[in-house]
Amino acid sequence: MTPGDVIGIRDVASVVRSKNAGPFRLTLDVLFADASTYRRVRDSGSVTPAVIAGLYSLDERSVALVWFDPAAALKINLERRHSSASFRDTDVYGAQQHAPLLSLTFPAEVATGGGSD
């Protein structure tokens, strides 16, 4: 890899999913493939509320991140634009809302550790 290379969330996570978290919130789960990669991504500062808000066209204050070390997982909570099952809601279960997250990338050296851990 050369400096400037990027790696996608799909390359470092074994699971990326979304689900309903009540009428006003969605939860996105990212389960990393291994604890070492999880720690590097967590500690890099590459994933912030502002980054996630940009992917979802939300205000940064609508995003909460929870890094869960025992499971090497990241839980992201988002405020829904429209309440679940309301007239304008397009996904009552929130099951298809992880798609924008799949475009998340990191500098390759963050995800791979630059060859060492």
C-alpha distances in whole Angstrom, upper triangle without the diagonal:
4,7,8,6,9,10,14,17,17,14,16,19,22,24,25,28,31,35,38,39,42,44,42,38,35,33,29,28,24,24,21,20,20,22,19,17,20,21,17,17,21,21,18,21,19,21,25,28,27,24,26,29,27,26,29,31,33,34,32,35,35,32,32,29,30,28,29,28,30,29,25,26,26,29,29,33,34,37,38,39,42,44,43,46,47,48,45,42,40,39,41,39,36,34,32,31,28,26,25,23,21,20,19,15,13,10,8,8,12,12,10,12,9,10,14,16
4,6,6,9,12,15,19,20,17,18,22,25,27,27,30,33,36,39,40,43,45,43,39,36,34,31,30,26,27,23,23,23,24,21,19,22,22,18,19,22,21,18,21,18,22,25,28,27,24,26,29,26,26,29,31,33,34,32,35,35,32,33,30,31,29,31,30,32,31,27,28,27,30,30,34,34,38,39,40,43,45,44,47,48,49,45,43,41,40,43,41,38,36,34,32,29,28,26,24,23,20,19,15,14,10,9,9,13,14,12,13,10,12,15,18
4,6,9,12,15,18,20,18,18,22,25,27,26,30,32,36,38,39,42,43,41,38,35,33,30,29,26,26,23,23,23,24,21,18,21,21,17,17,20,19,16,18,16,19,22,25,24,21,24,26,24,24,28,29,31,31,29,32,33,30,30,28,29,27,29,28,31,30,26,27,26,29,29,32,33,36,37,38,41,43,43,46,47,47,44,42,40,39,42,40,37,36,34,32,28,27,25,23,22,20,18,14,12,8,8,8,11,13,12,13,10,13,15,18
4,6,10,13,16,18,16,17,21,24,25,24,28,30,33,36,36,40,41,38,35,32,31,27,27,24,25,22,23,23,24,21,18,20,21,17,16,19,19,15,17,14,17,20,23,21,18,21,23,21,21,24,25,27,28,26,30,30,27,28,26,28,26,28,28,31,29,26,26,25,27,26,30,30,33,34,35,38,40,40,43,43,44,40,39,37,36,39,38,34,33,31,29,26,24,22,21,19,17,15,12,10,7,8,9,11,13,13,14,12,15,18,19
4,7,10,14,15,13,14,18,21,23,22,25,27,31,34,35,38,39,37,34,31,29,26,25,22,23,20,20,21,22,19,16,19,20,16,15,19,19,15,17,14,17,20,23,22,18,20,23,21,20,24,25,27,28,27,30,30,27,28,25,27,25,27,27,29,27,24,24,23,26,25,29,29,32,33,34,37,39,39,41,42,43,39,37,35,34,37,36,32,31,28,27,24,22,20,19,17,15,14,10,9,6,5,8,10,11,11,13,11,14,17,18
4,7,10,12,10,12,15,18,19,18,22,24,27,30,31,34,36,33,30,27,25,22,21,18,19,17,17,18,20,18,14,16,17,14,13,16,17,14,15,12,14,17,20,19,15,17,20,18,17,20,22,24,25,24,27,27,24,24,22,24,22,24,24,26,24,21,20,20,22,22,25,25,29,30,30,34,35,35,38,39,39,36,34,32,31,33,32,28,27,25,23,20,19,17,15,13,11,10,6,5,4,5,8,9,9,10,12,12,15,17,18
4,7,8,7,8,11,14,16,15,19,21,25,28,29,32,34,32,28,25,23,19,18,15,16,13,14,15,17,15,12,14,16,13,11,15,16,14,15,12,13,17,19,19,16,16,20,18,16,20,22,24,26,24,27,26,23,23,21,22,20,22,22,24,22,18,18,17,20,20,23,24,27,28,29,32,34,33,36,37,38,35,32,30,29,31,29,26,24,22,21,18,17,16,13,11,10,9,5,5,6,5,9,9,7,9,12,12,14,16,17
4,5,5,7,9,12,13,12,15,17,21,24,26,29,30,29,25,22,20,16,15,12,14,12,13,15,17,16,12,13,16,14,11,15,17,15,15,12,12,16,18,18,14,14,17,16,14,17,20,21,23,22,25,24,20,21,19,20,18,20,21,23,20,17,16,15,17,17,20,21,24,25,26,29,30,30,32,33,34,31,29,27,25,28,26,22,21,19,17,14,13,12,10,7,7,6,4,6,9,9,12,11,9,11,14,15,17,19,19
4,5,5,6,9,10,8,12,14,18,21,22,26,27,26,22,19,17,13,12,9,10,9,10,13,14,15,11,11,14,13,10,13,15,14,14,11,11,14,16,17,13,12,16,16,13,16,19,20,22,20,23,21,18,18,16,17,15,17,18,19,17,14,12,12,14,14,17,18,22,23,24,27,28,27,30,31,32,29,27,25,23,25,23,20,18,16,15,11,11,11,8,6,7,6,6,8,11,11,13,12,9,12,15,17,18,19,19
4,6,6,7,8,8,11,14,18,21,23,26,28,27,24,20,18,14,13,10,10,9,10,13,16,16,12,13,16,16,13,16,19,17,18,15,14,18,19,20,17,15,19,18,15,18,21,22,25,23,26,24,21,21,18,19,18,19,19,21,17,15,14,14,16,16,19,20,24,24,26,28,29,27,30,31,33,30,27,25,22,25,22,19,17,16,15,12,11,12,9,6,8,9,9,11,14,13,16,14,11,13,17,18,19,21,20
4,6,8,10,11,15,18,21,25,26,30,31,30,27,23,21,17,15,12,12,9,9,11,14,14,10,12,15,14,12,15,18,16,18,15,15,19,21,22,18,18,21,21,18,21,24,25,27,25,28,27,23,23,20,21,19,19,19,21,18,15,15,15,18,19,22,23,27,27,29,31,32,31,33,35,36,34,31,28,26,28,26,23,21,19,19,15,15,15,13,10,11,10,9,10,12,10,13,12,9,10,14,15,16,17,17
4,7,9,10,14,17,20,24,25,28,30,29,25,22,19,16,13,9,9,6,6,8,10,10,7,8,11,11,9,12,15,14,16,13,13,17,19,21,17,17,21,21,18,21,24,25,26,24,26,25,22,21,18,18,15,16,16,17,14,11,11,12,15,17,20,22,26,27,29,31,32,30,33,35,37,34,31,29,27,28,26,23,21,20,19,15,16,16,13,11,13,11,10,10,12,10,12,11,7,9,12,14,15,16,15
4,5,7,10,14,17,20,21,25,27,26,23,19,16,13,10,6,6,4,5,8,11,12,9,9,12,13,11,13,16,16,17,15,14,17,19,20,17,16,20,20,18,19,23,23,25,23,25,24,20,19,16,16,14,14,14,15,12,10,9,10,13,14,18,20,23,24,27,29,29,27,30,32,34,31,28,26,24,25,22,20,18,17,17,13,14,15,11,10,13,11,12,12,15,14,16,14,10,12,15,18,18,19,17
4,7,10,14,17,20,21,25,27,27,23,20,17,13,11,8,6,6,5,9,12,13,11,11,15,16,14,16,19,19,20,18,17,20,22,24,21,19,22,23,20,22,25,26,28,26,28,26,22,21,18,18,16,15,15,15,12,11,10,12,14,16,19,21,25,25,28,29,29,27,30,32,34,32,28,26,23,25,22,19,17,17,17,14,15,17,14,12,15,14,15,16,18,17,19,17,14,15,18,20,21,21,20
4,6,10,13,16,18,21,24,23,20,16,13,10,7,6,5,7,8,11,14,16,14,12,16,17,15,16,20,20,20,19,16,19,20,22,19,17,20,21,18,19,23,23,25,24,25,23,20,19,16,16,15,14,15,16,12,11,9,10,12,13,16,18,21,22,24,26,26,24,26,28,30,28,25,23,20,21,18,16,13,14,14,10,12,14,12,11,14,14,15,17,20,19,21,19,16,18,20,23,24,24,22
4,7,11,14,16,19,21,21,17,13,11,7,6,5,7,9,11,14,16,18,15,13,17,18,15,16,19,19,19,17,14,17,17,19,16,14,17,18,15,15,19,19,22,21,22,20,17,16,14,15,14,15,16,17,14,13,10,10,10,11,13,15,18,18,21,22,23,21,23,26,27,25,22,20,17,18,16,13,11,11,10,7,9,11,8,8,11,11,13,15,19,19,21,19,16,19,21,24,25,25,24
4,7,11,12,16,18,18,14,11,8,6,5,7,9,12,14,17,18,21,18,16,20,21,18,18,22,22,21,19,16,18,17,20,18,14,17,18,15,15,18,19,21,20,21,18,16,16,15,15,15,15,18,18,15,15,12,11,10,10,12,13,16,16,19,20,19,17,20,22,24,22,18,17,14,15,12,9,7,8,8,5,8,11,9,10,13,13,16,19,22,22,25,22,20,22,25,27,29,29,27
4,7,9,12,14,14,11,7,6,4,6,9,12,15,17,20,21,23,21,19,22,23,20,19,23,23,22,20,17,18,16,19,17,14,15,17,14,13,17,16,19,18,19,16,14,14,14,14,16,16,19,20,17,17,13,12,10,9,10,10,13,12,15,16,16,14,16,19,21,19,15,14,11,12,9,6,5,7,6,5,9,11,10,11,14,15,18,20,24,25,27,24,22,25,27,30,31,32,30
4,6,9,11,12,9,6,5,7,8,12,14,18,20,23,23,26,24,21,24,26,23,22,26,26,25,23,20,20,18,21,20,16,17,19,17,15,18,17,20,20,20,16,15,15,15,15,17,17,21,21,18,19,15,14,11,11,10,11,12,11,15,15,14,11,14,16,19,18,14,13,10,9,6,5,5,8,8,8,12,14,13,15,18,18,22,24,28,28,30,27,25,29,31,33,35,35,33
4,6,8,9,7,5,6,9,11,15,17,21,24,26,26,29,27,24,27,28,25,24,28,28,26,25,22,21,19,21,21,17,18,20,18,16,18,17,19,20,19,15,15,15,16,16,19,19,23,23,20,21,18,16,13,12,10,10,11,10,13,12,10,8,11,13,16,15,12,12,9,7,5,5,7,10,9,11,14,16,16,18,21,21,24,27,30,31,33,30,28,32,34,36,38,38,35
4,7,7,5,5,6,9,12,15,17,21,24,26,26,28,27,24,26,28,25,23,26,27,25,25,21,20,18,21,21,17,17,21,19,16,19,17,18,18,17,14,13,13,14,14,17,17,21,21,19,21,17,15,11,11,8,9,9,10,13,13,11,9,13,15,18,17,14,15,12,10,9,8,11,13,12,13,17,18,17,20,22,22,25,27,31,32,33,30,29,32,33,36,38,38,35
4,6,6,7,9,13,15,19,21,25,28,30,29,32,31,27,29,31,28,26,30,31,28,28,24,23,20,23,23,20,19,22,21,18,20,18,19,20,18,15,15,15,17,17,20,21,24,25,23,24,21,19,15,14,11,11,10,10,13,12,9,7,10,12,16,16,13,15,12,10,9,10,13,15,14,16,19,20,20,23,25,25,28,30,34,35,37,34,32,36,37,40,42,41,39
4,6,8,11,15,18,21,24,27,30,32,32,35,33,30,32,33,30,29,32,33,30,29,25,24,21,23,24,20,19,22,21,18,19,17,18,20,18,14,16,16,19,20,23,24,28,28,26,27,24,21,18,16,13,11,9,8,10,9,5,5,8,9,13,13,10,13,11,9,10,10,14,16,14,17,20,20,21,24,26,26,29,32,35,37,39,35,34,38,39,42,44,44,41
4,7,10,14,17,20,23,26,30,32,31,34,31,28,30,31,28,26,29,30,27,26,23,21,18,20,21,17,16,19,19,15,16,14,15,16,14,11,12,14,16,18,21,22,26,27,26,26,23,20,16,14,10,9,6,5,8,7,5,6,10,10,14,13,11,13,12,11,12,11,14,16,14,16,19,19,19,22,24,24,27,29,33,35,37,33,32,36,37,40,42,42,39
4,7,10,13,17,20,23,26,28,27,30,28,24,26,28,25,23,26,27,24,23,19,18,15,17,18,15,14,17,16,13,15,13,14,14,13,9,10,11,13,14,18,19,23,24,22,22,19,16,12,10,7,6,5,5,9,9,8,8,12,13,16,15,12,14,12,11,11,9,12,14,11,13,16,16,16,19,21,21,24,26,30,31,33,30,29,32,34,36,38,38,36
4,7,10,13,16,20,23,25,25,27,25,22,24,25,22,21,24,25,22,21,18,17,14,17,17,13,13,16,14,12,14,13,15,15,14,11,10,11,12,13,16,17,21,22,20,20,16,14,10,8,6,5,6,6,10,11,10,9,13,14,17,15,12,13,10,10,9,6,9,11,8,10,13,13,13,16,18,18,21,23,27,29,30,27,26,29,31,34,36,35,33
4,7,10,13,16,19,21,21,24,22,18,21,22,19,18,21,22,20,19,15,15,13,16,16,12,13,16,14,13,16,14,16,15,15,12,10,10,10,10,13,14,17,18,16,16,13,10,7,6,5,6,9,10,13,15,14,13,16,18,21,19,16,16,13,13,11,8,9,11,9,9,13,13,12,14,17,16,19,21,25,26,28,24,23,26,28,31,33,32,30
4,7,10,13,16,18,19,21,18,16,18,20,16,16,19,20,18,17,13,14,13,15,14,11,13,15,13,12,15,14,16,15,16,13,11,10,10,10,12,13,16,17,15,14,10,8,6,5,6,8,11,12,15,17,17,16,19,20,23,21,17,17,14,15,12,9,9,10,8,6,10,11,8,11,14,13,16,18,22,23,24,21,20,23,25,28,29,29,27
4,6,10,13,15,15,18,16,13,16,17,15,14,18,19,18,16,13,15,14,17,16,13,15,17,15,15,18,18,20,18,19,16,13,12,10,10,10,10,13,14,11,11,7,6,5,6,9,11,15,16,19,20,20,19,22,24,26,24,21,20,17,17,14,12,11,12,11,8,12,13,10,12,15,13,16,17,21,21,23,20,18,21,22,26,27,27,24
4,6,9,12,12,14,12,10,13,14,11,12,15,16,16,14,12,14,15,17,15,13,16,17,15,16,19,19,21,19,20,18,15,14,11,10,10,10,12,13,10,9,6,5,6,8,12,14,17,19,22,23,23,22,25,27,29,27,24,22,20,21,18,15,14,14,13,10,12,13,9,10,13,11,13,14,18,18,19,16,14,17,19,22,23,23,21
4,7,9,10,12,11,8,12,14,12,12,16,17,17,16,14,16,18,20,18,16,20,21,19,20,23,23,24,22,23,22,18,16,13,12,10,10,10,11,7,6,4,7,9,11,15,17,21,22,25,27,26,25,28,30,32,30,27,25,22,23,20,18,16,17,16,13,15,16,13,13,16,14,15,16,19,18,19,16,14,16,18,21,22,21,19
4,5,7,9,7,6,9,11,9,10,14,15,16,15,13,16,18,21,18,17,21,22,19,21,24,24,26,23,25,23,20,18,15,14,11,11,10,11,8,6,6,8,11,14,17,20,23,25,28,30,29,28,31,33,35,33,30,28,25,26,23,21,19,19,18,15,17,17,14,13,16,14,14,14,16,15,16,13,10,13,14,18,18,18,16
4,7,9,7,8,11,12,12,13,16,17,19,17,17,20,22,24,21,20,24,25,22,24,27,28,29,27,29,27,23,22,19,17,15,14,13,13,10,8,9,12,15,17,21,23,27,28,31,33,33,31,34,36,38,36,32,30,28,29,25,23,21,21,21,17,19,20,16,15,17,16,15,15,17,15,16,14,11,12,14,17,17,17,15
4,6,6,6,9,10,11,12,14,16,18,17,17,20,23,25,23,22,26,26,24,26,30,30,31,28,29,28,25,23,19,17,14,13,11,11,9,7,10,12,16,19,22,25,29,30,33,35,35,33,36,38,41,38,35,33,31,32,28,26,24,25,24,20,22,22,19,18,20,18,17,16,17,16,16,14,11,11,12,16,15,14,12
4,6,5,6,9,10,10,12,14,16,17,16,19,22,24,22,22,25,26,25,27,30,29,30,27,28,27,24,21,18,15,12,11,8,9,8,5,9,12,15,18,22,25,28,30,33,35,35,34,37,39,41,39,36,35,32,32,29,27,26,26,25,22,23,24,20,20,22,19,18,16,18,17,16,13,11,12,12,16,16,14,11
4,5,5,6,9,10,11,12,15,15,16,19,22,24,22,22,26,26,25,27,30,30,31,28,29,29,25,23,19,17,14,13,11,12,12,9,12,14,17,20,24,26,30,32,35,37,37,36,39,41,43,41,38,37,34,35,32,29,28,28,27,23,25,25,21,20,22,19,17,15,16,14,13,11,9,9,9,12,12,10,7
4,5,5,6,8,10,11,13,13,13,17,20,21,19,19,23,23,22,24,27,27,28,25,27,26,23,21,17,16,13,13,12,14,12,9,11,12,16,18,22,24,28,30,32,34,35,34,37,39,41,38,35,34,31,33,30,27,26,25,24,20,21,21,17,17,18,15,13,11,12,11,10,8,6,7,8,11,12,11,9
4,6,5,6,8,10,12,12,11,14,17,19,17,17,21,22,20,22,25,25,26,23,24,23,20,18,14,13,9,10,8,11,9,6,7,9,12,15,18,21,25,27,29,32,32,31,34,36,38,36,33,32,29,30,27,24,23,23,22,18,20,20,16,16,17,14,14,12,14,13,13,10,8,10,11,14,15,14,11
4,6,5,6,8,11,12,12,15,18,20,18,18,22,23,22,24,27,26,26,23,24,24,21,18,15,13,10,10,8,11,11,8,10,11,14,16,20,23,26,29,31,34,34,33,37,38,41,38,35,34,32,33,30,27,27,27,25,22,23,23,19,19,20,17,16,13,14,14,13,10,9,11,10,14,15,13,10
4,5,5,6,9,10,11,14,17,19,17,18,21,22,21,24,26,26,26,23,25,25,21,20,16,15,12,14,12,15,14,11,12,13,16,18,21,23,27,29,32,35,35,35,38,39,42,39,36,35,33,34,32,28,28,27,25,22,23,22,18,18,19,15,14,11,11,11,9,6,6,8,7,10,12,11,8
4,6,5,7,7,8,11,14,16,13,14,18,18,17,20,22,22,23,20,22,22,18,17,13,13,10,13,12,15,14,10,11,10,14,14,18,20,24,26,28,31,32,31,35,36,38,35,32,31,29,31,28,25,25,24,22,18,20,18,15,15,15,12,10,8,10,10,10,6,6,9,9,12,15,14,12
4,6,6,8,7,10,13,15,13,14,17,18,18,20,22,22,21,18,20,20,16,14,11,10,7,10,9,13,13,9,9,8,12,13,16,19,22,25,27,30,30,30,34,35,37,34,32,31,29,30,28,25,24,24,22,19,21,19,16,17,17,14,13,11,13,14,13,9,10,13,12,15,18,16,14
4,6,8,9,11,14,16,15,16,19,20,20,23,24,24,23,20,21,22,18,16,13,13,10,13,12,15,16,12,13,12,15,16,19,21,25,28,30,33,33,34,37,38,40,38,35,35,33,34,31,28,28,28,25,22,24,22,19,20,20,16,15,12,13,14,12,9,11,13,11,14,17,15,12
4,5,8,10,14,15,13,15,18,18,18,21,23,23,22,19,21,22,18,17,14,15,13,15,15,18,18,15,15,14,17,17,20,22,25,27,29,33,33,34,37,38,40,37,35,34,32,34,32,28,28,27,25,22,23,21,18,18,18,14,12,9,10,11,10,7,9,12,10,13,16,15,13
4,6,7,10,11,10,12,15,15,16,19,20,19,19,15,17,18,15,14,12,13,12,15,15,19,19,16,15,13,15,15,18,19,22,25,26,30,31,31,35,35,37,34,32,32,30,32,30,27,27,26,23,20,22,19,16,18,17,13,12,10,11,14,13,10,12,15,14,16,19,19,17
4,6,10,10,8,10,13,13,13,16,18,18,18,15,17,18,15,15,12,14,13,16,17,20,19,16,15,13,15,14,17,18,21,23,25,28,29,30,33,34,36,32,30,29,28,30,28,25,25,24,21,18,19,16,13,15,13,10,9,7,8,11,12,8,10,14,14,15,19,19,17
4,7,8,6,7,10,11,11,13,15,15,15,12,15,15,11,11,9,11,10,14,15,19,17,14,13,10,11,10,13,14,18,20,22,25,26,26,30,30,32,29,27,26,25,26,25,21,22,21,18,15,16,14,11,13,12,9,9,9,11,14,15,11,12,16,16,18,21,21,19
4,5,5,6,8,10,11,13,14,13,12,9,11,12,9,9,8,11,11,15,17,20,19,17,15,11,12,10,12,13,16,18,20,23,24,25,29,29,31,28,26,26,25,26,25,21,22,21,18,16,18,15,12,15,15,11,12,12,14,17,18,15,16,19,19,22,24,24,22
4,6,5,6,8,10,11,11,10,9,6,8,8,5,6,7,10,12,16,18,21,20,18,16,12,12,9,10,10,12,15,16,20,21,22,26,26,28,25,23,23,22,23,23,19,21,20,16,15,17,14,12,16,15,13,15,15,18,21,21,18,19,23,23,25,28,28,26
4,6,5,6,9,10,10,9,8,5,8,10,8,10,11,14,16,19,21,25,24,21,19,15,15,12,13,12,14,16,17,20,22,24,27,27,28,25,24,24,24,25,25,21,23,21,18,17,17,14,13,16,15,12,14,15,17,20,21,18,20,23,24,25,29,29,27
4,5,5,7,9,10,10,10,8,12,12,10,11,11,14,15,19,21,24,22,20,17,14,14,12,13,13,15,17,18,21,23,24,27,27,29,25,24,23,23,25,24,20,21,19,16,14,15,11,10,13,11,9,10,11,14,17,18,16,17,20,21,23,26,26,25
4,5,5,6,8,8,9,8,11,10,7,9,9,13,14,17,20,22,21,19,16,12,12,9,10,9,12,14,15,18,20,21,24,24,25,22,20,20,19,21,20,16,17,16,12,11,12,9,8,11,10,8,11,13,16,19,20,18,18,21,22,24,27,28,26
4,5,5,6,5,6,5,8,7,6,10,11,15,17,20,23,25,24,22,19,15,14,11,11,9,10,12,12,16,18,19,23,22,24,20,19,19,19,20,20,17,18,17,13,13,14,10,10,14,13,12,14,16,19,22,24,21,21,25,26,28,31,31,30
4,5,5,6,8,8,12,11,10,13,14,18,19,22,25,28,26,24,21,17,17,13,14,12,14,15,14,18,20,22,25,24,25,21,20,20,20,22,22,19,20,18,14,14,13,10,10,13,11,10,13,15,18,21,23,20,21,24,26,27,30,31,30
4,6,8,11,11,14,12,11,14,14,17,19,22,24,27,24,22,19,16,15,12,13,11,13,14,14,17,20,20,23,23,24,20,19,18,18,20,20,16,17,14,11,10,10,6,7,10,8,8,11,14,17,19,22,20,19,23,25,26,29,30,29
4,5,9,10,12,10,10,13,14,17,19,22,25,27,25,23,20,17,15,12,12,9,10,10,10,14,16,17,19,19,20,17,15,15,15,17,17,13,15,13,9,10,10,7,8,11,11,11,15,17,21,23,25,23,22,26,28,30,32,33,32
4,7,9,12,10,11,14,16,20,22,25,28,30,28,26,23,20,18,15,14,11,11,11,10,14,17,18,21,20,20,17,16,16,17,19,20,16,18,16,13,13,13,10,12,15,14,14,17,19,22,25,27,25,25,29,30,32,35,35,34
4,6,8,6,8,12,14,18,20,23,26,29,27,26,22,19,17,13,12,9,8,9,8,12,15,17,20,19,20,17,16,16,17,19,19,16,18,17,13,14,15,12,13,16,16,15,18,20,24,26,28,26,26,29,31,32,35,36,34
4,5,5,8,11,14,17,20,23,26,29,28,26,23,19,18,14,13,10,9,11,11,14,17,19,22,21,22,19,19,20,20,21,22,19,21,20,17,17,18,15,16,19,18,17,20,22,24,27,29,26,27,30,31,33,36,36,34
4,5,6,9,11,15,17,20,23,26,25,24,21,17,15,12,11,10,10,13,13,17,19,21,24,23,25,22,21,22,22,23,23,20,22,21,17,17,18,15,15,19,18,16,18,19,22,25,26,23,24,28,28,30,33,33,31
4,5,8,11,14,17,20,23,26,25,24,21,18,16,12,11,9,9,12,13,16,17,20,23,22,25,22,21,22,22,22,23,20,22,22,18,19,21,18,17,21,21,19,22,22,25,28,29,26,26,30,30,33,36,35,33
4,7,10,14,17,19,23,25,24,23,20,16,14,10,8,6,5,9,10,13,14,16,20,19,21,19,17,19,18,19,19,16,19,19,15,16,18,16,15,19,19,18,21,22,25,28,29,26,26,30,31,33,36,36,33
4,7,10,13,16,19,22,21,20,16,13,10,7,6,5,7,10,12,15,16,17,21,21,23,21,19,20,19,19,19,15,18,18,14,14,16,14,13,17,17,15,18,19,22,25,26,23,23,26,27,30,32,32,30
4,7,10,13,16,19,18,17,14,10,8,6,5,7,9,13,15,18,18,19,23,23,26,23,21,22,20,20,19,17,18,19,16,15,18,16,14,18,19,16,19,19,22,25,25,22,22,25,26,29,31,30,28
4,6,10,13,15,15,13,11,7,6,5,6,9,12,15,18,21,21,21,25,26,28,26,23,24,22,22,20,17,19,19,16,15,17,16,13,16,17,15,17,17,20,22,22,19,19,22,22,25,28,27,24
4,6,9,12,12,11,8,6,5,6,8,12,15,18,21,23,22,22,26,27,30,28,25,26,23,23,21,18,19,20,18,16,19,18,15,18,20,17,19,18,21,23,23,19,19,22,22,25,27,26,23
4,6,9,9,8,6,5,6,9,11,15,18,21,24,26,26,25,29,31,33,31,28,28,26,26,23,21,21,22,19,17,20,19,16,18,19,16,17,17,19,20,20,16,16,19,19,22,24,22,19
4,6,6,6,5,6,7,11,13,17,20,22,26,28,27,26,30,31,34,32,29,29,26,26,23,21,21,23,21,18,21,21,18,20,22,19,20,19,22,22,22,18,17,20,20,24,25,23,20
4,5,5,7,8,11,14,17,20,24,26,29,31,31,30,33,35,38,36,33,32,30,30,27,25,24,25,24,21,24,24,20,21,23,20,21,19,21,21,21,17,16,18,18,22,22,20,17
4,6,8,11,12,16,19,22,25,28,31,33,32,30,34,36,39,37,34,33,30,30,27,25,24,26,25,22,25,26,22,23,25,23,23,22,24,24,23,20,19,20,20,24,24,22,19
4,5,9,11,14,17,20,24,26,29,31,29,28,31,34,36,35,31,30,27,27,24,22,21,23,22,19,22,23,19,20,23,20,21,20,23,22,22,19,17,19,20,23,24,22,19
4,7,10,13,17,20,24,26,29,31,30,29,32,34,37,35,31,30,27,28,25,23,21,22,21,18,21,21,17,18,20,18,18,17,19,19,19,15,14,15,16,20,20,19,16
4,7,10,13,16,20,22,25,27,26,25,28,30,33,31,28,27,24,24,21,19,18,19,18,15,18,18,14,15,18,15,16,16,19,19,20,16,14,17,18,21,22,21,18
4,6,10,13,17,19,22,24,24,23,26,28,31,28,25,25,22,22,20,17,17,18,16,13,16,16,12,14,16,13,15,15,18,19,19,16,15,18,19,22,23,23,20
4,7,10,13,15,19,21,20,19,23,25,27,25,22,22,19,19,17,14,15,16,14,12,15,15,12,14,17,15,17,17,21,22,23,19,18,21,22,26,27,26,24
4,7,10,12,15,18,18,17,21,22,25,22,20,20,17,18,16,13,14,15,12,10,13,13,10,13,15,13,16,17,20,22,23,20,19,22,24,26,28,28,26
4,7,9,13,15,14,15,18,19,22,20,17,18,16,16,14,12,14,15,12,11,15,14,12,16,17,16,19,20,24,26,27,23,23,26,27,30,32,32,29
4,6,9,12,12,13,16,17,19,17,14,15,14,14,14,11,13,14,10,11,14,13,12,16,17,16,19,21,24,27,28,25,24,28,29,32,34,34,32
4,6,9,9,11,14,14,17,15,13,14,14,14,14,11,15,15,12,14,16,15,15,19,20,19,22,24,28,30,32,28,28,32,33,35,38,38,35
4,5,6,8,11,11,13,11,9,11,10,10,12,9,13,13,10,13,15,14,15,19,20,20,23,26,29,31,33,30,30,33,35,37,39,40,38
4,7,9,12,10,12,9,8,10,11,12,14,12,15,15,12,15,16,15,17,20,20,21,24,27,30,33,35,32,31,35,37,39,41,42,40
4,6,8,7,8,6,6,9,10,10,13,11,15,15,13,16,18,17,19,22,23,24,28,30,34,36,38,35,34,38,40,42,44,45,43
4,6,6,9,8,7,10,10,9,11,11,15,15,14,17,19,19,21,23,25,25,29,32,35,37,39,36,35,39,40,43,45,45,43
4,6,9,9,6,8,8,5,8,8,12,13,13,16,18,19,20,23,25,25,29,32,35,37,39,36,35,38,40,43,44,45,42
4,7,8,6,8,8,5,9,10,13,15,15,18,20,21,23,25,27,28,32,34,38,40,42,39,38,41,43,46,47,48,46
4,6,5,9,10,8,12,13,16,17,16,20,21,22,24,26,28,29,33,35,39,41,43,40,39,43,45,47,49,49,47
4,6,8,11,10,14,15,18,18,17,21,22,22,25,27,28,30,34,37,40,42,44,42,41,44,46,48,50,51,49
4,6,9,10,14,13,16,15,15,19,19,19,22,24,25,26,30,33,37,39,41,39,38,41,43,45,47,48,46
4,6,6,10,10,12,12,12,16,16,17,19,21,23,24,28,31,35,36,39,36,35,38,41,43,45,45,44
4,6,9,9,10,10,10,14,14,15,17,19,21,23,26,30,33,35,37,35,33,37,39,41,43,44,42
4,6,5,7,7,8,11,12,14,16,18,20,21,25,28,32,33,36,33,31,35,37,39,41,42,40
4,6,8,10,10,14,15,17,19,20,23,24,28,30,34,35,38,35,33,37,39,41,43,43,41
4,5,8,9,12,14,16,17,19,21,22,26,29,32,33,36,33,31,34,36,39,40,40,38
4,6,6,8,11,13,13,15,18,19,22,25,29,30,32,30,28,31,33,36,37,38,36
4,6,7,10,12,13,14,17,18,22,24,28,29,31,29,26,29,32,34,36,36,34
4,6,7,10,11,11,14,16,19,23,26,27,30,27,25,28,31,33,35,35,34
4,6,7,8,10,12,14,17,20,24,25,28,25,24,27,29,32,33,34,32
4,6,5,7,10,11,14,17,21,22,24,22,20,23,26,28,30,30,29
4,5,5,8,10,13,17,20,21,24,22,20,23,26,28,30,31,30
4,5,6,8,11,15,18,20,23,21,19,23,25,27,29,30,29
4,5,5,9,12,16,17,20,18,16,19,22,24,26,27,25
4,5,8,12,15,16,19,17,15,18,21,22,24,26,25
4,6,10,13,14,18,16,15,18,20,22,24,25,25
4,7,11,12,15,13,12,15,18,19,22,23,22
4,7,9,11,10,9,12,15,16,18,20,20
4,6,8,7,7,10,11,12,15,17,16
4,5,5,7,9,10,10,13,15,15
4,5,5,6,8,8,10,12,13
4,6,5,5,4,8,10,11
4,6,5,7,10,11,10
4,6,8,10,11,10
4,5,6,8,8
4,5,5,5
4,6,8
4,7
4
